[in-house]
Amino acid sequence: MKLFEDIIDKSRNWLPKDGTVNYYGKLFNQEKADYYLKRLLSDIEWRNDEAVLFGKKIITKRKVAWYGDKPFEYTYSNTTKHALPWTKELLEIKKIVEIETGETFNSCLLNLYHSGEEGMAWHSDGETDLKKDGAIGSLSLGAERKFAFKHKTTKEKVEMILEHGSLLVMKDTTQTHWLHRLPLSKKIKMPRVNLTFRTIIH
C-alpha cells in the first residue's frame, strides 16, 4: 500500500489548462476506509436529493447530506439546504484532508450512490454560496468509479478512476472553465459515498 502511495505525484495537474486538479491517491488503508464507509452509511442523515427543473420538482435516487460549522444555507438546482452539525467521523476526515492539502473547509456535501446505475450529469460547482476559485476536496469511499472533466469551450476531456479512500482536489478556475461528471456503469453493484469539502462564504 505504501509503495503505491509513494509513486503518486500529488502536485501533478490533471487538467491541461484553465484550472487545477490534483489527485492524492488513497489517504486511508483498506481497514480504515472500510470503517469510515460503514460509519457514514449508517450515521449520516441521508435524504433523496431534490432539484427543480423547468418548474418541476425532481427527486433523485442518489441521496445527499449537508454538514458544516454552522447551519449554512446552500442553494443549487433551485433548492436550499441547511447544514447539520458535524459528526465525529466527518470531523476526523476533514482534519486529515486539511492537513494533506493545506486547505481549510467549513462544510461538506455528501453524495450516496447506491450502485453504478446512479451518477451525476455534466455540471460545475459554481454556486454563489461557494468561495470563488476555492478548493473543493472530494473524498471517495466504496466502489471505484470513473470521473470525467470536459472543457466548456474546447470540449477536451480528462478521465480518471477514483479509488476507495482516495482524495481529489479541484481549485483555481476549474469550476469556471470545466464541467465534471460521474458516468453511469451497470457493472458496478457496490455503493459509493463521496464527501465534497467546501468553503461557504457567509
C-alpha positions as CSV (number, residue, x, y, z in Angstrom):
1,M,0.0,0.0,0.0
2,K,2.8,2.4,1.0
3,L,4.7,1.8,-2.3
4,F,1.6,2.7,-4.3
5,E,1.1,5.9,-2.4
6,D,4.7,6.9,-2.9
7,I,4.5,6.9,-6.7
8,I,1.5,9.2,-6.9
9,D,2.5,12.7,-7.9
10,K,0.2,14.8,-5.7
11,S,1.5,18.0,-7.4
12,R,0.5,16.9,-10.9
13,N,-2.2,19.0,-12.5
14,W,-4.5,16.6,-14.4
15,L,-6.0,19.5,-16.4
16,P,-4.1,20.8,-19.5
17,K,-5.2,24.4,-18.8
18,D,-7.7,26.7,-17.2
19,G,-7.8,25.1,-13.7
20,T,-6.1,22.8,-11.3
21,V,-7.0,19.2,-10.3
22,N,-4.7,17.2,-8.1
23,Y,-5.2,13.5,-7.2
24,Y,-3.7,12.5,-3.9
25,G,-4.4,8.7,-4.1
26,K,-5.5,6.8,-1.0
27,L,-5.4,8.7,2.3
28,F,-6.5,5.6,4.2
29,N,-5.6,1.9,4.2
30,Q,-8.3,-0.6,3.4
31,E,-9.4,-1.2,7.0
32,K,-9.8,2.5,7.8
33,A,-11.5,3.3,4.5
34,D,-13.9,0.4,5.2
35,Y,-14.6,1.7,8.7
36,Y,-15.4,5.2,7.5
37,L,-17.7,3.9,4.7
38,K,-19.6,1.8,7.2
39,R,-20.0,4.6,9.7
40,L,-21.1,7.1,7.1
41,L,-23.7,4.7,5.6
42,S,-25.3,4.2,9.0
43,D,-24.8,7.5,10.8
44,I,-25.3,10.2,8.2
45,E,-28.8,11.7,7.8
46,W,-29.2,10.8,4.1
47,R,-32.1,12.3,2.1
48,N,-33.0,11.9,-1.6
49,D,-31.8,14.9,-3.4
50,E,-34.3,17.3,-4.9
51,A,-34.0,19.6,-7.9
52,V,-36.4,22.0,-9.6
53,L,-36.1,21.8,-13.4
54,F,-38.4,23.8,-15.7
55,G,-40.7,24.4,-12.7
56,K,-41.0,20.7,-12.0
57,K,-39.7,19.1,-8.8
58,I,-37.4,16.1,-9.4
59,I,-36.5,13.5,-6.7
60,T,-33.2,11.6,-7.3
61,K,-32.4,8.1,-6.3
62,R,-29.0,9.4,-5.3
63,K,-29.0,10.6,-1.6
64,V,-27.3,13.6,-0.2
65,A,-26.5,15.2,3.2
66,W,-25.1,18.7,4.1
67,Y,-22.9,19.4,7.1
68,G,-21.0,22.4,8.3
69,D,-19.5,24.6,11.0
70,K,-22.8,26.5,11.2
71,P,-26.3,25.9,9.7
72,F,-25.1,27.4,6.4
73,E,-27.6,27.7,3.6
74,Y,-26.5,26.1,0.3
75,T,-28.6,26.6,-2.8
76,Y,-28.3,24.6,-6.0
77,S,-30.7,23.2,-8.6
78,N,-33.2,25.8,-7.2
79,T,-33.4,24.1,-3.8
80,T,-31.8,25.2,-0.5
81,K,-30.3,23.1,2.2
82,H,-29.3,23.9,5.8
83,A,-26.1,22.4,7.2
84,L,-26.3,19.9,10.0
85,P,-23.6,19.8,12.8
86,W,-20.5,17.7,12.1
87,T,-20.4,14.1,13.2
88,K,-17.3,12.7,14.9
89,E,-16.2,10.8,11.8
90,L,-16.7,13.8,9.4
91,L,-14.5,16.0,11.6
92,E,-11.8,13.3,11.7
93,I,-11.9,13.0,7.9
94,K,-12.0,16.8,7.4
95,K,-8.9,17.3,9.6
96,I,-7.0,14.7,7.6
97,V,-8.0,16.3,4.3
98,E,-7.0,19.7,5.5
99,I,-3.6,18.5,6.7
100,E,-3.0,16.7,3.4
101,T,-4.0,19.6,1.2
102,G,-3.1,22.7,3.3
103,E,-6.6,24.0,2.7
104,T,-9.4,24.7,5.2
105,F,-13.0,23.8,4.8
106,N,-16.2,24.8,6.7
107,S,-18.7,22.5,5.1
108,C,-19.3,19.2,3.3
109,L,-21.8,18.0,0.8
110,L,-22.0,14.2,0.8
111,N,-23.4,12.1,-2.0
112,L,-24.5,8.4,-1.7
113,Y,-24.6,6.5,-5.0
114,H,-26.2,3.1,-4.3
115,S,-24.7,1.5,-7.4
116,G,-23.2,2.3,-10.8
117,E,-26.7,3.0,-12.1
118,E,-26.7,6.3,-10.2
119,G,-24.3,9.0,-11.2
120,M,-24.1,12.8,-11.9
121,A,-24.5,14.6,-15.2
122,W,-22.1,17.3,-16.5
123,H,-22.0,20.3,-14.2
124,S,-19.7,22.7,-12.4
125,D,-19.8,23.8,-8.8
126,G,-20.1,27.5,-9.4
127,E,-22.8,28.4,-6.9
128,T,-22.6,31.9,-5.4
129,D,-22.6,30.5,-1.9
130,L,-19.1,29.0,-2.5
131,K,-15.8,30.7,-2.2
132,K,-14.8,31.8,-5.7
133,D,-12.0,29.7,-7.1
134,G,-11.7,28.0,-3.7
135,A,-10.6,24.4,-3.3
136,I,-13.1,21.5,-3.2
137,G,-11.7,18.4,-1.6
138,S,-13.5,15.3,-3.0
139,L,-13.0,12.1,-0.9
140,S,-14.3,8.8,-2.3
141,L,-15.3,5.8,-0.2
142,G,-16.7,2.5,-1.6
143,A,-16.9,1.4,-5.2
144,E,-14.2,2.7,-7.6
145,R,-15.8,4.9,-10.2
146,K,-14.7,6.8,-13.3
147,F,-14.7,10.6,-13.0
148,A,-14.5,12.9,-16.0
149,F,-13.8,16.5,-16.9
150,K,-14.9,18.4,-20.0
151,H,-13.7,21.9,-21.0
152,K,-16.6,24.2,-21.5
153,T,-15.1,25.8,-24.7
154,T,-12.8,23.3,-26.3
155,K,-14.7,20.2,-25.2
156,E,-11.3,18.5,-24.3
157,K,-11.9,15.6,-21.9
158,V,-9.9,14.2,-19.0
159,E,-10.9,10.9,-17.3
160,M,-9.6,9.2,-14.2
161,I,-10.5,6.4,-11.7
162,L,-11.3,7.4,-8.1
163,E,-10.3,4.7,-5.6
164,H,-11.7,3.7,-2.3
165,G,-10.3,6.1,0.3
166,S,-8.8,8.5,-2.3
167,L,-8.8,12.3,-2.5
168,L,-9.2,14.6,-5.5
169,V,-8.9,18.4,-5.2
170,M,-10.4,20.9,-7.7
171,K,-9.3,24.5,-7.3
172,D,-8.4,27.8,-9.0
173,T,-10.5,28.4,-12.2
174,T,-11.6,24.8,-12.6
175,Q,-15.3,25.4,-12.0
176,T,-15.3,28.4,-14.4
177,H,-13.8,26.6,-17.3
178,W,-14.5,22.9,-16.8
179,L,-17.6,20.6,-16.3
180,H,-17.3,17.3,-14.4
181,R,-19.5,14.2,-14.1
182,L,-19.7,10.8,-12.6
183,P,-20.7,8.5,-15.5
184,L,-23.1,5.6,-15.1
185,S,-21.9,2.0,-15.1
186,K,-24.2,-1.0,-14.9
187,K,-21.3,-3.3,-13.9
188,I,-20.9,-1.6,-10.5
189,K,-23.2,-3.0,-7.9
190,M,-21.5,-1.6,-4.8
191,P,-22.3,1.8,-3.2
192,R,-20.0,4.8,-3.2
193,V,-20.0,7.7,-0.8
194,N,-18.4,10.9,-2.0
195,L,-17.6,13.7,0.5
196,T,-17.0,17.1,-1.1
197,F,-15.4,19.5,1.4
198,R,-16.2,23.1,0.6
199,T,-15.9,26.7,1.8
200,I,-19.1,28.6,2.1
201,I,-18.9,32.4,2.2
202,H,-21.0,33.9,5.0
